[in-house]
């Protein structure tokens, strides 16, 4: 994706130049219009470094934002770890560069018994995605940082917003006829929604994309050098494929035309599988109950793991629910992820004294 690559370049250039611009460009000093007393009264630049860990929650087709609190309380929650460097240029204003690793996860089996989401359960998809994020955000603190950093307030709330570039690669597990899991399989190369075939998107989605991080947080003073940070930040991404799900189910003939045809077919439409691949749970009774309510054929789902099974006449999907005329993605809009982070922050000395 061209604009994602451009965003990565712009973000990298900004990260390396912002310290130079703010630290060295002082019009008054360059022209000699400021005397020593005036320069001394200016706010001294401050820096801090932090390490954090916390939780990550994905929102998208497999965990709709319309159920935000159910998502936070579900088994979809995973982890994140991060490191950041923050530079203060004003008592309330700073910029922060961050590197975050976050694991995202969701599983349709968690929709079992949830009214209004029966077809999500029937869909039987799941994914895991390890996101690597580089971000640059502006931070506004409601309590100013004093010139003497050791006298900073005990509690300092803040808000932030900026730009992030991230790489990602959604994966899922296969399952055999008795519910035994396979290894994690990369989904993007499989073009599970027919990408690259006639009548579908011209190419698969990019593994590099952009996000807009926004959120709130607070810093609690531990001692003169350290703070404890608490932060809640949402990432609004420019991708609808963190989960490998967006559009309609692809026609089987299109999937059989891909380079990995058998695996593409097996991973694209899993509604006919007896087992939930990640949990190993037998789905057959719950699926059959729903098909009866819908007035659809009630044969229990059969495990189909390769293209040859479909070519022999087994059904591909469930008519009216997961056939090629049906929507695979159940939510409009792009995917998001929410990070809750707890961090230990070290305030760097203003000046390093030589011995």
Residue pairs with C-beta under 8 A, 6 or more apart in sequence:
1 205
1 206
1 208
1 209
3 210
3 238
4 165
4 206
4 208
4 209
4 210
4 238
5 208
7 163
7 165
7 210
8 134
8 165
8 208
11 134
11 136
11 163
11 164
11 165
14 136
15 97
15 134
15 136
18 87
18 95
18 136
19 87
22 45
22 87
22 89
22 95
23 45
26 34
27 33
28 34
28 38
28 39
29 39
43 88
43 89
43 90
43 91
43 147
44 147
44 350
45 87
45 88
45 89
45 350
46 87
46 88
46 145
46 149
46 347
46 348
46 350
47 85
47 86
47 87
47 88
47 347
47 348
48 85
48 86
48 88
48 227
48 345
48 346
48 347
48 348
49 83
49 84
49 85
49 86
49 345
49 346
49 348
50 82
50 83
50 84
50 86
50 229
50 343
50 344
50 345
50 346
51 82
51 83
51 343
51 344
52 80
52 81
52 82
52 83
52 84
52 229
52 231
52 341
52 342
52 343
52 344
53 79
53 80
53 81
53 82
53 341
53 342
53 343
54 79
54 80
54 82
54 231
54 339
54 340
54 341
54 342
55 77
55 78
55 79
55 80
55 339
55 340
56 77
56 78
56 79
56 80
56 102
56 103
56 104
56 131
56 337
56 338
56 339
56 340
57 63
57 71
57 72
57 76
57 77
57 78
57 337
57 338
57 340
58 71
58 76
58 104
58 105
58 106
58 129
58 242
58 243
58 335
58 336
58 337
59 65
59 68
59 71
59 335
59 336
59 337
59 338
60 106
60 240
60 242
60 243
60 245
60 331
60 334
60 335
60 336
61 240
61 243
61 245
61 246
61 328
61 329
61 330
61 331
61 335
62 76
62 106
62 107
62 108
62 120
62 125
62 126
62 127
62 243
62 245
63 71
63 74
63 76
63 106
64 71
64 330
64 331
65 71
65 331
65 336
66 331
72 338
74 110
75 107
75 110
76 105
76 106
76 107
76 110
77 105
78 102
78 103
78 104
78 105
79 102
79 103
80 100
80 101
80 102
80 103
80 339
80 341
81 100
81 101
82 98
82 99
82 100
82 101
82 339
82 341
82 343
83 98
83 99
84 96
84 97
84 98
84 99
84 343
85 96
85 97
85 98
86 94
86 95
86 96
86 97
86 139
86 345
87 94
87 95
87 96
88 94
88 145
89 95
91 144
91 145
91 146
92 140
92 141
92 142
92 143
92 144
92 145
93 138
93 139
93 140
93 141
94 138
94 139
94 141
95 136
95 137
95 138
95 139
96 135
96 136
96 137
96 138
96 139
96 160
96 162
97 134
97 135
97 136
98 133
98 134
98 135
98 136
98 137
99 132
99 133
99 134
99 135
100 131
100 132
100 133
100 135
100 339
101 130
101 131
101 132
101 133
102 130
102 131
102 133
102 337
102 339
103 128
103 129
103 130
103 131
104 127
104 128
104 129
104 130
104 131
104 242
104 243
104 337
105 126
105 127
105 128
105 129
106 126
106 127
106 243
107 125
107 126
107 276
107 278
107 279
108 120
108 121
108 122
108 123
108 124
108 125
108 126
108 276
109 121
109 124
109 126
109 276
109 278
109 279
109 281
109 283
111 117
111 118
111 120
111 121
112 121
112 283
112 286
113 286
114 120
114 121
118 290
119 321
119 322
119 330
120 330
121 283
121 286
121 287
121 290
122 271
122 287
122 290
122 318
122 321
122 322
123 270
123 271
123 322
123 328
123 330
124 270
124 271
124 273
124 276
124 277
124 283
125 172
125 243
125 244
125 245
125 270
126 172
126 173
126 276
126 277
126 278
127 170
127 171
127 172
127 187
127 242
127 243
127 244
127 245
128 170
128 171
128 172
128 184
129 168
129 169
129 170
129 171
129 242
129 243
130 168
130 169
131 166
131 167
131 168
131 242
131 337
132 166
132 167
132 168
133 164
133 165
133 166
133 211
133 235
134 164
134 165
134 166
135 162
135 163
135 164
135 165
135 211
135 213
136 162
136 163
136 164
137 160
137 161
137 162
137 163
137 213
138 160
138 161
138 162
139 158
139 159
139 160
140 158
140 159
140 160
141 156
141 157
141 158
141 219
142 156
142 157
142 158
143 153
143 155
143 156
143 157
145 152
145 156
146 152
149 224
149 347
149 350
150 224
152 221
153 221
154 220
154 221
155 218
155 219
155 220
155 221
156 218
156 219
156 221
157 216
157 217
157 218
158 216
158 217
158 218
158 219
159 214
159 215
159 216
159 217
160 213
160 214
160 215
160 216
160 217
160 233
161 212
161 213
161 214
161 215
162 212
162 213
163 210
163 211
163 212
163 213
164 210
164 211
164 212
164 213
164 235
165 208
165 209
165 210
165 211
166 208
166 209
166 210
166 211
166 235
166 237
167 207
167 208
168 207
168 209
168 239
168 242
169 186
169 188
169 207
170 186
170 187
170 188
170 241
170 242
170 243
170 244
171 184
171 185
171 186
171 187
172 184
172 185
172 187
172 244
172 267
172 277
172 278
173 181
173 182
173 183
173 184
173 185
173 277
173 278
174 181
174 182
174 185
174 266
174 267
174 277
174 305
175 181
175 182
175 273
175 275
175 276
175 277
175 280
175 303
175 305
176 182
176 303
176 305
177 274
177 303
177 305
179 274
179 275
179 280
179 282
180 280
181 277
181 278
181 280
182 277
185 263
185 267
187 244
187 267
188 204
188 205
188 207
188 241
188 244
189 204
189 259
189 260
190 258
190 260
190 263
190 264
190 267
190 268
191 197
191 204
191 255
191 258
191 264
192 244
192 250
192 255
192 264
192 267
192 268
193 200
193 201
193 245
193 246
193 247
193 248
193 249
193 250
193 268
193 328
194 200
194 201
194 250
194 251
194 254
194 255
195 201
195 202
195 203
195 204
195 205
196 202
196 203
196 204
196 258
197 250
197 254
197 255
197 257
197 258
198 254
199 254
200 250
200 254
201 247
205 239
205 241
206 239
209 237
209 238
209 239
210 237
210 238
211 235
211 236
211 237
211 238
212 235
212 236
213 233
213 234
213 235
213 236
214 233
214 234
214 236
215 231
215 232
215 233
215 234
215 339
216 231
216 232
216 233
217 229
217 230
217 231
217 232
217 233
217 341
218 229
218 230
218 231
219 227
219 228
219 229
219 345
220 227
220 228
220 229
220 230
221 227
222 228
224 347
225 346
225 347
226 344
226 345
226 346
226 347
227 344
227 345
227 347
228 342
228 343
228 344
228 345
229 341
229 342
229 343
229 344
229 345
230 341
230 342
231 339
231 340
231 341
231 342
231 343
232 338
232 339
232 340
233 338
233 339
233 341
234 336
234 337
234 338
234 339
235 336
235 337
235 338
235 339
236 334
236 336
237 334
237 335
237 336
237 337
238 334
239 334
239 335
240 246
240 329
240 333
240 334
240 335
241 335
242 335
242 337
243 335
245 328
245 329
246 328
246 329
247 327
247 328
247 329
248 324
248 325
248 326
248 327
248 328
248 329
249 268
249 269
249 317
249 322
249 323
249 324
249 325
249 326
249 327
249 328
250 268
250 324
251 324
252 265
252 310
252 316
252 324
255 261
255 264
255 265
255 268
255 307
256 264
256 265
256 307
258 264
261 307
262 306
262 307
262 308
265 306
265 307
265 310
265 316
266 304
266 305
266 306
266 307
269 316
269 317
269 322
269 328
270 277
271 287
271 301
271 317
271 318
271 321
271 322
272 301
272 302
272 303
272 304
272 314
272 315
272 316
272 317
272 318
272 322
273 283
273 301
273 303
273 304
274 282
274 283
274 284
274 300
274 301
274 302
274 303
275 281
275 282
275 283
275 303
276 283
283 301
284 300
284 301
287 300
287 301
288 298
288 300
291 297
291 298
291 318
292 298
294 320
294 321
296 318
296 319
296 320
296 321
297 319
302 314
302 315
304 310
304 314
304 316
310 316
316 323
317 323
317 324
317 326
320 326
322 328
